[in-house]
């Protein structure tokens, strides 16, 4: 019975891991904010790349992913997969759960075409939301209420 549960867990994780295959919608015209930790990790793991090649400063002086031809510089446009998936920025890991700064709450991004496949239990959603808020305050150094 334990082996069956382990197998079921592996199958579920593989399914979740591939939900985004052949999509890339969230990587189009991205405004994904980057922490210093995100930037350093990418610079360390990808040889001969500097932050200036994949980041830009937004109007508030915060680094965000750079777009090339209206999509994230790390999106493989043909396969619609992330070239740095294993080291993708924290905001990409949280997605499609996002913090709505106007409403001051966490929500699922309505622009995600596969949003129904990501729904979390209320408990997991709340935990993810708390982690997003911590990330925004601690790593991005943005004050939220």
C-alpha positions in Angstrom: 0.0 0.0 0.0 2.9 2.4 0.8 4.4 1.7 -2.6 1.1 2.5 -4.3 0.9 5.9 -2.4 4.5 6.7 -3.3 3.8 5.9 -6.9 0.7 8.0 -6.8 2.7 10.9 -5.4 5.3 10.6 -8.1 2.6 10.6 -10.8 0.8 13.6 -9.4 4.1 15.5 -9.1 5.0 14.7 -12.7 1.6 15.9 -13.9 1.9 19.2 -11.9 5.5 19.7 -13.3 4.2 19.5 -16.9 1.0 21.6 -16.6 2.8 24.6 -18.2 4.3 22.6 -21.2 3.3 24.2 -24.5 1.9 27.4 -22.9 4.3 30.2 -21.9 1.5 32.7 -21.6 2.9 34.0 -18.2 6.3 34.7 -19.9 4.8 37.0 -22.5 5.3 40.7 -21.7 6.4 39.7 -18.3 6.9 42.2 -15.5 8.2 39.6 -13.0 10.0 41.3 -10.2 13.4 40.0 -9.2 15.2 39.8 -5.8 18.9 40.2 -5.5 18.9 36.5 -4.6 17.2 35.6 -7.9 19.7 37.7 -9.8 22.7 36.3 -8.1 21.5 32.7 -8.6 21.0 33.2 -12.3 24.4 34.9 -12.6 26.1 32.1 -10.7 24.5 29.2 -12.6 24.7 30.6 -16.1 28.2 31.1 -17.3 29.1 34.5 -18.9 25.8 36.3 -18.1 25.4 39.5 -16.2 22.3 41.0 -14.7 22.2 43.7 -17.4 21.5 41.0 -20.0 18.3 39.6 -18.4 17.1 42.4 -16.1 15.8 46.0 -16.3 14.9 48.5 -13.7 11.3 49.4 -13.6 9.9 52.9 -12.8 10.1 52.2 -9.0 13.8 51.2 -9.3 13.1 47.5 -8.8 14.7 44.9 -11.0 12.5 42.8 -13.2 12.9 40.2 -16.0 13.8 41.7 -19.3 11.6 41.0 -22.4 12.9 40.2 -25.8 10.4 40.3 -28.7 7.6 40.7 -26.1 8.5 37.6 -24.0 10.9 36.8 -21.2 14.5 36.5 -22.3 14.6 33.0 -20.9 11.5 31.6 -22.7 12.3 29.2 -25.6 9.7 30.5 -28.0 9.6 27.3 -30.0 9.0 24.9 -27.2 7.3 27.5 -24.9 9.5 26.3 -22.0 11.7 28.1 -19.6 15.4 27.8 -20.3 16.2 28.3 -16.6 13.3 26.4 -15.1 15.4 24.8 -12.3 16.7 28.1 -11.2 13.7 30.3 -12.2 13.0 33.4 -10.0 10.9 33.1 -6.9 8.0 35.0 -8.4 7.8 32.4 -11.2 7.8 29.6 -8.6 4.8 31.2 -6.9 2.9 31.8 -10.1 -0.1 31.7 -10.9 -0.7 32.8 -7.3 0.1 36.5 -7.2 -0.3 39.4 -4.8 -2.8 42.1 -5.9 -1.4 45.3 -4.6 -4.6 47.3 -5.2 -6.9 44.8 -3.4 -4.1 43.9 -0.8 -4.8 40.2 -1.2 -3.4 37.1 -2.9 -5.3 35.9 -6.0 -4.8 33.5 -8.9 -3.7 35.4 -12.0 -6.7 35.4 -14.3 -4.4 35.6 -17.4 -3.2 32.1 -16.7 -5.1 29.9 -19.2 -4.6 26.7 -17.1 -5.5 28.3 -13.8 -8.0 25.5 -12.8 -5.1 23.0 -12.8 -3.3 24.9 -10.1 -6.0 25.4 -7.5 -4.6 24.7 -4.1 -6.4 23.7 -0.9 -7.4 26.7 1.2 -4.6 25.8 3.7 -1.9 25.6 0.9 -3.2 28.8 -0.7 -2.9 30.6 2.6 0.6 29.3 3.1 1.7 30.3 -0.4 0.2 33.8 0.1 2.1 34.2 3.4 5.3 33.2 1.6 4.6 35.7 -1.2 4.1 38.5 1.3 7.3 37.6 3.1 9.2 37.5 -0.2 7.8 40.9 -1.2 8.8 42.5 2.2 12.1 40.7 2.9 13.6 40.1 -0.6 12.0 42.9 -2.7 12.0 45.3 0.2 8.5 46.6 -0.8 6.2 47.6 2.1 2.7 46.0 1.9 -0.2 45.9 4.3 
